[in-house]
Amino acid sequence: MSVPGGIRARLVLALVLIVGVAVLAAYVMVVPSLERRLVDAKLDLMQKDARTLATALATRDLSGSIGLGSFVAGAASTFDARVAVLGVLGPPLELTMLADSAGGEAGSLLEDPVALQSAQSGAIVRGRVTRESGTYAAVAVPLLPSGGVMVLTSSLSDQLATVRLVERSFALAALAAAGIALVLGSAAAAVHARRIRRLERAANRIAVGHFDEPVVDLGDDELGQLASAFDRMRVQLRQLDTARKEFVANASHELRTPLFSLAGFLELLADEDLDDATRERFLATTREQVDRLSRLAGDLLDLSRIDSGRLRVEHEEVSLTEIASLLGDELQPVAGLHAHSLRVDVDDDVWATADEERVLQVGRSLAVNALMHTPEGTTVVIHARRDGARATLAVEDDGPGIAPDHVERVFDRFYRGESATASGSGLGLAIARELAECMGGAVTVTTRPGRTVFTLALPAIQAPAASPEPIAVST
């Protein structure tokens, strides 16, 4: 639905205004200049004629007024101009008519500013004068040695008519340009308005959660770039929406499974006929499910803090050598339970800047992932190494490896793979990567059949100097 005063009307109005301003600018630059040049050309010609006449008048022997009158009449006919000879009296300065080719109109010349200025200065004066009968070009030449002034005047009607013709042409051109701008501007604005309305409809679809239809605009201008940005936003929102739905579904499933299990075991425990061994086994299983819920709740809380930017990590001196040894001691029972061989292989004094608790959490996730997701009999090795400016804590196993199309997905939330050994909530590796990035590090994986290595890389530092032993003082 088009809106009055919308972008279409504004584009058309802007185009018409631009054309109007352009025509007005051309008029201002052309018409006054043309008029000035035409008048100057007329004055240049008249000045040349006036000099010729003044020279001729000075060299001729004219007797009486009849002779002077015949001279100015002939000059007027030859040069197509009014020719008058004025006498100068004063002071005060006053002009008198001696001869005039027009006759009977002496008053206008006696007060002519061009003639008065030439008589006063004794120099040639020229200009444009306006009289009741029209606009004229006038040139006044002093006559020496008589002291008079000869004035040539000629109408500027032809020159001004040319200027008026150009003005009318500009007016017609402006009207034609405005009309063309109106038509073409309306067409162009309609095209752009349709493209903008398509973008508006696409934005409305995205706003209500319809992400399937792509945003298409074939233009390579700003609107085309905007459409491409909208489409990228649509794809990202679709991915986020899919991830949100999967997250809710997976989290619901992960919570429902232990809750159903707890509910079942609680009902069984209420049976008074259970023997002590069975009751103890049910209680142990119940505790395992409670622990599973606690770990899941902690993982979800960590993800929430990471997503909201409220997760705080410390930046302190951490010995990856000690952490690798702690992990080895902590996870030996888990390795034995799953028939794995767990070893620790570390360099001395591998130090990094990180949060010790979070490094333990990441290392534990990597090691448990190797112990839980590889077949029995697999060897798992925990390494701590110094690699240039990076300190690394790595977990290596000699299991079957990860399929190439699943390598990057192992860090996705709730991803648990497709193997028979896959278990857990699928959040451990996702949280490990997020925590590593929060500490200025990274978690990476390299894999091939027979060797898979998950590596936590952190900024390395030199081993801190040992604190001096306190000296006992006898008192």
C-alpha positions as CSV (number, residue, x, y, z in Angstrom):
1,M,0.0,0.0,0.0
2,S,1.5,3.3,-1.1
3,V,1.7,6.1,1.4
4,P,1.1,9.7,0.4
5,G,4.4,11.5,0.5
6,G,6.2,8.2,0.5
7,I,9.5,7.5,-1.1
8,R,8.1,7.4,-4.6
9,A,6.7,11.0,-4.4
10,R,9.9,12.2,-2.7
11,L,12.1,10.7,-5.4
12,V,10.0,12.3,-8.1
13,L,10.0,15.7,-6.3
14,A,13.7,15.5,-5.7
15,L,14.4,14.8,-9.4
16,V,12.1,17.6,-10.5
17,L,13.8,20.0,-8.1
18,I,17.2,18.9,-9.3
19,V,16.3,19.5,-12.9
20,G,14.7,22.9,-12.0
21,V,17.8,24.0,-10.1
22,A,20.1,22.8,-13.0
23,V,18.0,24.8,-15.5
24,L,18.0,27.9,-13.2
25,A,21.8,27.7,-12.8
26,A,22.2,27.4,-16.5
27,Y,20.0,30.4,-17.0
28,V,21.9,32.5,-14.5
29,M,25.2,31.6,-16.1
30,V,24.1,32.1,-19.8
31,V,21.4,34.8,-20.1
32,P,23.0,37.7,-18.2
33,S,26.3,36.9,-19.8
34,L,24.7,36.8,-23.3
35,E,23.0,40.1,-22.7
36,R,26.1,41.8,-21.5
37,R,28.2,40.5,-24.5
38,L,25.5,41.6,-27.0
39,V,25.4,45.1,-25.5
40,D,29.2,45.4,-25.2
41,A,29.5,44.3,-28.9
42,K,27.0,47.0,-29.9
43,L,28.8,49.6,-27.8
44,D,32.2,48.6,-29.2
45,L,30.9,49.1,-32.8
46,M,29.3,52.4,-31.9
47,Q,32.5,53.6,-30.1
48,K,34.5,52.9,-33.2
49,D,31.9,54.7,-35.4
50,A,31.9,57.7,-33.0
51,R,35.7,58.0,-33.2
52,T,35.5,58.0,-37.0
53,L,32.8,60.6,-37.0
54,A,34.7,62.8,-34.5
55,T,37.8,62.7,-36.6
56,A,35.8,63.5,-39.8
57,L,34.0,66.4,-38.0
58,A,37.3,67.9,-36.9
59,T,38.8,67.8,-40.4
60,R,35.8,69.2,-42.4
61,D,35.0,72.8,-43.0
62,L,31.3,73.2,-42.0
63,S,29.8,76.6,-42.4
64,G,26.6,77.4,-40.5
65,S,24.1,75.1,-38.9
66,I,22.9,73.8,-42.3
67,G,26.3,72.3,-43.0
68,L,26.5,70.6,-39.5
69,G,22.9,69.4,-39.8
70,S,23.7,67.8,-43.2
71,F,26.7,66.1,-41.7
72,V,24.9,64.5,-38.7
73,A,22.0,63.5,-41.0
74,G,24.4,61.7,-43.4
75,A,26.3,60.1,-40.5
76,A,23.1,58.9,-39.0
77,S,22.1,57.3,-42.3
78,T,25.5,55.7,-42.8
79,F,25.9,54.3,-39.3
80,D,22.2,53.6,-38.5
81,A,22.3,55.6,-35.3
82,R,21.0,58.9,-33.9
83,V,23.9,61.4,-34.1
84,A,23.8,64.7,-32.2
85,V,26.4,67.4,-31.6
86,L,26.1,69.3,-28.3
87,G,27.7,72.4,-27.2
88,V,29.1,72.8,-23.6
89,L,28.5,75.9,-21.5
90,G,29.5,76.7,-18.0
91,P,30.3,76.7,-15.3
92,P,27.8,75.5,-14.1
93,L,28.0,72.7,-16.8
94,E,25.2,73.0,-19.3
95,L,24.6,71.3,-22.7
96,T,23.0,73.0,-25.7
97,M,21.9,71.3,-28.9
98,L,23.9,72.2,-32.0
99,A,22.7,69.5,-34.4
100,D,20.5,66.4,-34.1
101,S,19.8,63.8,-36.8
102,A,16.5,62.9,-35.0
103,G,15.3,66.5,-34.6
104,G,12.8,67.8,-32.1
105,E,13.9,65.5,-29.2
106,A,16.7,67.5,-27.8
107,G,15.5,67.4,-24.1
108,S,16.4,63.8,-23.6
109,L,20.0,64.3,-24.8
110,L,20.6,67.5,-22.9
111,E,20.1,65.6,-19.7
112,D,21.7,62.4,-20.9
113,P,24.1,61.1,-18.2
114,V,26.5,59.7,-20.8
115,A,26.8,63.1,-22.6
116,L,27.1,65.0,-19.3
117,Q,29.9,62.7,-18.0
118,S,31.8,63.0,-21.3
119,A,31.5,66.8,-21.2
120,Q,32.7,66.9,-17.6
121,S,35.6,64.4,-18.0
122,G,36.7,65.2,-21.5
123,A,36.9,61.4,-22.3
124,I,34.8,58.9,-24.3
125,V,32.0,57.6,-22.2
126,R,29.6,54.8,-23.1
127,G,26.7,53.0,-21.5
128,R,23.2,51.8,-21.6
129,V,20.4,54.3,-21.0
130,T,16.7,53.9,-20.6
131,R,14.3,56.3,-22.0
132,E,10.5,56.5,-22.3
133,S,10.8,55.1,-25.9
134,G,13.0,52.1,-24.9
135,T,16.5,51.1,-24.0
136,Y,19.5,52.4,-26.0
137,A,23.2,52.1,-26.3
138,A,24.9,55.5,-26.1
139,V,28.5,56.7,-26.8
140,A,29.6,60.3,-26.1
141,V,32.9,61.6,-27.7
142,P,34.4,65.0,-26.8
143,L,35.1,67.3,-29.8
144,L,38.4,69.0,-29.6
145,P,39.3,71.8,-29.8
146,S,35.8,73.1,-30.0
147,G,34.8,71.7,-26.6
148,G,31.6,70.2,-27.8
149,V,30.3,66.6,-27.4
150,M,29.1,64.3,-30.1
151,V,26.6,61.6,-29.0
152,L,25.6,58.4,-30.9
153,T,22.6,56.5,-29.7
154,S,21.1,53.3,-31.1
155,S,18.3,51.1,-30.0
156,L,19.1,47.8,-28.2
157,S,15.8,46.3,-29.2
158,D,17.3,43.6,-31.5
159,Q,19.8,42.6,-28.9
160,L,17.3,42.5,-26.1
161,A,14.9,40.6,-28.4
162,T,17.5,38.0,-28.8
163,V,17.9,37.8,-25.0
164,R,14.2,37.5,-24.6
165,L,14.1,34.7,-27.1
166,V,16.8,32.8,-25.2
167,E,14.9,33.3,-22.0
168,R,11.7,31.9,-23.6
169,S,13.7,29.0,-24.8
170,F,15.1,28.4,-21.3
171,A,11.5,28.5,-20.0
172,L,10.3,26.0,-22.5
173,A,13.3,23.8,-21.9
174,A,12.7,24.0,-18.1
175,L,9.1,22.9,-18.6
176,A,10.0,20.1,-21.0
177,A,12.8,18.9,-18.6
178,A,10.4,19.0,-15.6
179,G,7.9,17.0,-17.6
180,I,10.5,14.5,-18.7
181,A,11.9,14.3,-15.1
182,L,8.3,13.8,-13.8
183,V,7.7,10.9,-16.2
184,L,11.1,9.2,-15.9
185,G,11.3,9.9,-12.2
186,S,7.9,8.4,-11.6
187,A,8.9,5.3,-13.6
188,A,12.3,4.9,-11.8
189,A,10.7,5.7,-8.4
190,A,8.0,3.0,-9.1
191,V,10.7,0.4,-9.8
192,H,12.6,1.3,-6.6
193,A,9.4,1.5,-4.6
194,R,8.5,-2.0,-5.7
195,R,12.0,-3.3,-4.7
196,I,11.7,-1.6,-1.3
197,R,8.2,-3.1,-0.8
198,R,9.6,-6.5,-1.6
199,L,12.3,-5.9,1.1
200,E,9.6,-4.7,3.5
201,R,7.5,-7.9,2.9
202,A,10.7,-10.0,3.4
203,A,11.5,-8.2,6.6
204,N,7.9,-8.8,7.8
205,R,8.2,-12.5,7.0
206,I,11.4,-12.7,8.9
207,A,9.9,-10.8,11.8
208,V,7.1,-13.4,12.3
209,G,9.6,-16.3,12.0
210,H,9.2,-17.4,8.4
211,F,12.8,-18.0,7.3
212,D,12.4,-20.4,4.4
213,E,11.8,-17.9,1.5
214,P,15.0,-16.2,0.4
215,V,15.3,-12.5,0.0
216,V,16.1,-11.9,-3.7
217,D,17.1,-8.7,-5.5
218,L,19.1,-8.8,-8.7
219,G,20.3,-5.2,-8.6
220,D,23.9,-4.5,-7.9
221,D,23.2,-1.1,-6.2
222,E,22.6,-0.3,-2.5
223,L,19.2,-1.9,-2.5
224,G,20.7,-5.1,-3.9
225,Q,23.4,-5.0,-1.2
226,L,20.7,-4.4,1.4
227,A,18.7,-7.4,0.1
228,S,21.9,-9.5,0.3
229,A,22.4,-8.4,3.9
230,F,18.7,-9.2,4.7
231,D,19.2,-12.7,3.2
232,R,22.4,-13.3,5.3
233,M,20.4,-12.2,8.3
234,R,17.6,-14.6,7.4
235,V,20.0,-17.5,7.1
236,Q,21.6,-16.7,10.4
237,L,18.2,-16.3,12.1
238,R,17.1,-19.6,10.7
239,Q,20.2,-21.2,12.0
240,L,19.7,-19.6,15.4
241,D,16.0,-20.6,15.4
242,T,16.9,-24.2,14.5
243,A,19.6,-24.2,17.2
244,R,17.1,-22.8,19.7
245,K,14.5,-25.5,18.9
246,E,17.2,-28.2,19.0
247,F,18.5,-26.8,22.3
248,V,15.1,-26.8,23.9
249,A,14.3,-30.3,22.6
250,N,17.7,-31.7,23.7
251,A,17.6,-30.0,27.0
252,S,14.1,-31.3,27.6
253,H,15.2,-34.8,26.7
254,E,18.3,-34.6,28.9
255,L,16.2,-33.4,31.8
256,R,13.3,-35.8,31.2
257,T,15.4,-39.0,31.1
258,P,17.0,-38.8,34.6
259,L,13.7,-37.4,36.0
260,F,11.8,-40.4,34.7
261,S,14.5,-42.7,36.0
262,L,14.4,-41.0,39.4
263,A,10.6,-41.3,39.5
264,G,10.8,-45.0,38.7
265,F,13.5,-45.8,41.2
266,L,11.7,-43.8,43.9
267,E,8.6,-45.9,43.3
268,L,10.6,-49.1,43.5
269,L,12.3,-47.9,46.7
270,A,8.9,-47.5,48.3
271,D,8.3,-51.2,48.0
272,E,8.8,-52.7,51.4
273,D,9.7,-56.1,50.0
274,L,13.1,-55.0,48.6
275,D,16.1,-56.7,50.1
276,D,19.0,-54.5,51.3
277,A,21.3,-55.3,48.4
278,T,18.7,-54.3,45.8
279,R,17.7,-51.2,47.7
280,E,21.4,-50.2,47.9
281,R,21.8,-50.7,44.2
282,F,18.7,-48.6,43.5
283,L,20.0,-45.9,45.8
284,A,23.3,-45.9,44.0
285,T,21.6,-45.6,40.6
286,T,19.4,-42.7,42.0
287,R,22.5,-40.9,43.2
288,E,24.0,-41.3,39.7
289,Q,20.9,-39.7,38.1
290,V,21.0,-36.9,40.6
291,D,24.7,-36.3,39.8
292,R,23.8,-36.4,36.1
293,L,21.1,-33.7,36.7
294,S,23.6,-31.6,38.7
295,R,26.2,-31.8,35.9
296,L,23.6,-30.9,33.3
297,A,22.3,-28.0,35.4
298,G,25.9,-26.8,35.8
299,D,26.6,-27.1,32.1
300,L,23.4,-25.2,31.3
301,L,24.3,-22.5,33.8
302,D,27.8,-22.1,32.3
303,L,26.3,-21.8,28.8
304,S,23.8,-19.2,30.0
305,R,26.6,-17.2,31.6
306,I,28.8,-17.5,28.4
307,D,25.9,-16.4,26.1
308,S,25.0,-13.4,28.3
309,G,28.7,-12.4,28.8
310,R,28.5,-12.8,32.6
311,L,31.0,-15.6,32.9
312,R,34.0,-14.4,34.8
313,V,37.4,-16.0,34.4
314,E,40.6,-15.2,36.3
315,H,43.9,-14.5,34.6
316,E,46.5,-16.0,36.9
317,E,49.7,-18.2,36.7
318,V,48.6,-21.8,36.1
319,S,50.9,-24.8,35.9
320,L,49.6,-27.1,33.2
321,T,52.1,-29.7,34.4
322,E,50.3,-29.9,37.8
323,I,46.9,-29.9,36.2
324,A,47.8,-32.8,33.9
325,S,49.0,-34.8,36.9
326,L,45.8,-34.0,38.9
327,L,43.6,-35.1,36.0
328,G,45.6,-38.3,35.7
329,D,45.1,-39.1,39.4
330,E,41.4,-38.1,39.3
331,L,40.4,-40.1,36.3
332,Q,42.4,-43.3,36.9
333,P,39.3,-45.0,38.5
334,V,37.2,-43.9,35.5
335,A,39.8,-45.3,33.1
336,G,39.9,-48.6,35.0
337,L,36.1,-48.9,35.0
338,H,36.0,-48.7,31.2
339,A,39.1,-50.8,30.6
340,H,41.3,-48.0,29.3
341,S,45.0,-47.3,29.9
342,L,45.5,-43.7,31.1
343,R,49.0,-42.2,31.2
344,V,50.4,-38.7,31.9
345,D,53.3,-37.4,29.8
346,V,54.3,-33.8,30.6
347,D,57.2,-31.4,30.4
348,D,58.5,-29.7,33.4
349,D,57.4,-26.2,34.2
350,V,54.6,-25.6,31.6
351,W,53.0,-22.4,32.7
352,A,50.1,-20.4,31.2
353,T,48.0,-17.4,32.0
354,A,44.4,-18.7,32.7
355,D,41.8,-19.6,35.3
356,E,43.0,-22.7,37.1
357,E,39.4,-24.0,37.9
358,R,38.3,-23.5,34.3
359,V,41.5,-25.2,32.9
360,L,40.7,-28.2,35.1
361,Q,37.1,-28.2,33.8
362,V,38.3,-28.1,30.2
363,G,40.9,-30.7,30.7
364,R,38.4,-32.9,32.5
365,S,36.0,-32.6,29.6
366,L,38.6,-33.5,27.0
367,A,39.8,-36.5,29.0
368,V,36.4,-37.8,29.9
369,N,35.4,-37.4,26.3
370,A,38.3,-39.7,25.3
371,L,37.6,-42.2,28.0
372,M,33.8,-42.4,27.4
373,H,33.7,-42.3,23.6
374,T,36.4,-44.8,22.6
375,P,36.3,-48.6,22.7
376,E,37.6,-50.6,25.6
377,G,41.4,-51.2,25.6
378,T,42.1,-47.7,24.1
379,T,45.1,-45.9,25.5
380,V,44.6,-42.3,26.6
381,V,47.5,-40.0,27.2
382,I,47.4,-36.5,28.8
383,H,50.2,-34.2,27.6
384,A,51.4,-30.8,28.9
385,R,53.8,-29.0,26.5
386,R,55.4,-25.6,25.8
387,D,55.0,-24.7,22.1
388,G,56.6,-21.3,21.5
389,A,54.3,-18.6,22.8
390,R,51.6,-21.2,23.6
391,A,51.2,-23.6,26.4
392,T,49.2,-26.7,25.6
393,L,47.2,-29.3,27.5
394,A,46.4,-32.2,25.1
395,V,44.5,-35.4,25.4
396,E,45.5,-38.1,22.9
397,D,43.9,-41.5,22.2
398,D,44.5,-44.3,19.8
399,G,40.9,-45.0,19.1
400,P,39.2,-45.2,15.7
401,G,39.1,-41.4,15.2
402,I,36.3,-39.1,14.1
403,A,34.6,-39.1,10.7
404,P,35.8,-36.0,8.7
405,D,32.2,-34.7,8.3
406,H,31.7,-34.8,12.1
407,V,35.0,-33.2,13.1
408,E,33.7,-29.6,13.4
409,R,30.3,-30.7,14.8
410,V,31.9,-32.3,17.9
411,F,32.0,-28.8,19.4
412,D,28.3,-28.1,18.7
413,R,26.0,-28.1,21.7
414,F,24.2,-31.4,22.4
415,Y,26.2,-33.2,19.7
416,R,26.9,-36.7,20.7
417,G,28.0,-38.4,17.5
418,E,26.5,-41.6,16.0
419,S,28.8,-44.3,17.5
420,A,27.6,-46.9,19.9
421,T,29.8,-45.4,22.6
422,A,28.3,-41.9,22.4
423,S,26.7,-40.8,25.6
424,G,26.4,-37.8,27.9
425,S,24.6,-34.5,27.3
426,G,26.8,-33.4,24.4
427,L,27.7,-30.1,26.2
428,G,31.2,-30.8,27.5
429,L,33.2,-30.0,24.4
430,A,31.0,-27.0,23.5
431,I,31.6,-25.5,26.9
432,A,35.3,-26.4,26.7
433,R,35.7,-24.4,23.5
434,E,33.8,-21.4,24.9
435,L,35.8,-21.4,28.1
436,A,39.1,-21.6,26.2
437,E,38.1,-18.6,24.2
438,C,37.1,-16.7,27.3
439,M,40.7,-17.3,28.6
440,G,42.3,-16.1,25.4
441,G,43.0,-19.6,24.2
442,A,41.5,-22.2,21.8
443,V,40.5,-25.9,21.7
444,T,41.3,-27.8,18.5
445,V,41.1,-31.3,17.3
446,T,43.2,-33.3,14.9
447,T,42.1,-36.9,14.0
448,R,42.8,-39.9,11.9
449,P,42.2,-43.6,12.4
450,G,44.4,-44.6,15.4
451,R,45.2,-41.1,16.7
452,T,42.9,-38.3,17.9
453,V,44.2,-35.3,19.8
454,F,42.1,-32.6,21.5
455,T,44.4,-29.7,22.4
456,L,43.8,-26.7,24.8
457,A,46.2,-23.9,23.8
458,L,46.8,-21.0,26.2
459,P,49.1,-18.0,26.4
460,A,52.4,-19.3,27.8
461,I,54.5,-17.6,30.4
462,Q,57.8,-18.2,32.1
463,A,57.8,-20.3,35.3
464,P,57.4,-18.0,38.2
465,A,60.4,-17.6,40.5
466,A,60.2,-19.7,43.6
467,S,59.4,-17.9,46.8
468,P,62.4,-17.8,49.2
469,E,62.2,-20.0,52.2
470,P,61.7,-18.1,55.5
471,I,64.7,-17.8,57.7
472,A,64.3,-18.8,61.3
473,V,65.5,-16.2,63.7
474,S,66.5,-17.3,67.3
475,T,65.3,-15.0,70.0
